[in-house]
Each structure stands twice: as C-alpha cells, then as structure tokens.
C-alpha cells in the first residue's frame, strides 16, 4: 500500500483495493493502522478519505529499521564466528 501511495500519489481505500488482492475492508483496516502510527495521513474528501504517505515519518522509520537490521547483522556475524570456532574445535578434537 505504501509503495502504491508513493508511486501514484494519494489514494482511497477503494482505489487501492482495486490494485491489491484483498478486500476494500482489509485495505481500510491496514490504512487505519498506518494512519495511527503516522506513516500516512488522511484527508477527508466527501464520503471517502484520501491517504498520502508522510515521507518524513517514513524516512525516520526506514532509518530505525536500518539500525535494527545492522544490529542484528552484527549479532549474526558473532554467532557465525562462535559456531565456526566450535566446529573447528570439534574437528580438531576428532582428528587427535
């Protein structure tokens, strides 16, 4: 949904649901969550609401997720090194 809103500009639950393999109701629920967390905002337009991405908030979210990803990458590298050390030790002990 965010990709569609970024690519095409503001959209409604109806216009988005036409392009997604989910119901309009499901789109509306997802949009409500994205609105509540500030990644998008809605402008009333008659009976519908036009949703638009808050690009500054999205950029902050991307930066935070990138930092979390970097932290996990570092942890996984440490786990890999430990596992490799254990494997080498096991192989050396079996060779003796």
C-alpha positions as CSV (number, residue, x, y, z in Angstrom):
1,X,0.0,0.0,0.0
2,X,2.8,2.4,0.9
3,X,4.5,1.6,-2.5
4,X,1.3,2.3,-4.3
5,X,0.8,5.6,-2.5
6,X,4.4,6.6,-3.1
7,X,4.2,5.7,-6.8
8,X,0.7,7.1,-7.6
9,X,0.2,9.8,-5.0
10,X,-2.8,10.0,-2.7
11,X,-5.4,7.2,-2.9
12,X,-8.5,5.9,-1.3
13,X,-9.3,2.5,0.2
14,X,-11.4,1.9,-2.9
15,X,-8.7,2.8,-5.4
16,X,-6.1,0.8,-3.6
17,X,-8.2,-2.3,-3.2
18,X,-8.7,-2.4,-7.0
19,X,-4.9,-2.9,-7.3
20,X,-4.4,-5.3,-4.4
21,X,-5.5,-8.9,-3.9
22,X,-7.5,-8.1,-0.7
23,X,-10.9,-6.6,0.1
24,X,-11.6,-2.9,0.5
25,X,-12.4,-3.6,4.1
26,X,-8.9,-5.2,4.6
27,X,-7.3,-2.2,2.9
28,X,-9.3,0.2,5.1
29,X,-8.1,-1.6,8.2
30,X,-4.4,-1.5,7.1
31,X,-4.7,2.2,6.2
32,X,-6.2,2.9,9.6
33,X,-3.1,1.3,11.3
34,X,-0.7,3.1,9.0
35,X,-2.5,6.3,9.8
36,X,-2.5,5.7,13.5
37,X,1.3,5.1,13.5
38,X,1.8,8.2,11.4
39,X,3.2,6.7,8.2
40,X,0.3,8.0,6.2
41,X,-2.3,10.7,6.8
42,X,-5.8,11.0,5.6
43,X,-7.7,14.0,4.1
44,X,-11.5,13.7,4.1
45,X,-12.9,14.1,0.6
46,X,-16.7,13.7,0.6
47,X,-17.6,10.2,1.7
48,X,-14.0,9.0,1.2
49,X,-10.6,9.7,2.7
50,X,-7.6,10.3,0.5
51,X,-4.5,8.8,2.0
52,X,-1.0,10.1,1.5
53,X,2.4,8.9,2.7
54,X,4.1,11.1,5.3
55,X,7.5,10.9,3.7
56,X,9.4,12.4,6.7
57,X,7.9,9.8,9.1
58,X,8.6,7.0,6.6
59,X,12.2,8.1,6.4
60,X,12.5,8.0,10.2
61,X,11.0,4.5,10.2
62,X,13.4,3.4,7.5
63,X,16.4,4.8,9.4
64,X,15.2,3.0,12.6
65,X,14.7,-0.3,10.8
66,X,18.1,0.0,9.2
67,X,19.7,0.5,12.6
68,X,17.9,-2.6,13.9
69,X,19.0,-4.5,10.8
70,X,22.6,-3.5,11.3
71,X,22.5,-4.6,15.0
72,X,21.1,-8.0,14.0
73,X,23.6,-8.4,11.2
74,X,26.4,-7.8,13.8
75,X,24.9,-10.3,16.2
76,X,24.5,-12.9,13.4
77,X,28.2,-12.4,12.4
78,X,29.2,-13.1,16.0
79,X,27.1,-16.2,16.2
80,X,28.6,-17.4,13.0
81,X,32.1,-16.9,14.3
82,X,31.3,-18.7,17.5
83,X,29.7,-21.6,15.6
84,X,32.7,-21.8,13.2
85,X,35.1,-21.9,16.2
86,X,33.1,-24.6,17.9
87,X,33.1,-26.6,14.6
88,X,36.9,-26.2,14.2
89,X,37.5,-27.2,17.8
90,X,35.3,-30.3,17.3
91,X,37.1,-31.2,14.0
92,X,40.5,-30.8,15.6
93,X,39.5,-32.9,18.7
94,X,38.2,-35.7,16.4
95,X,41.5,-35.6,14.4
96,X,43.6,-36.2,17.6
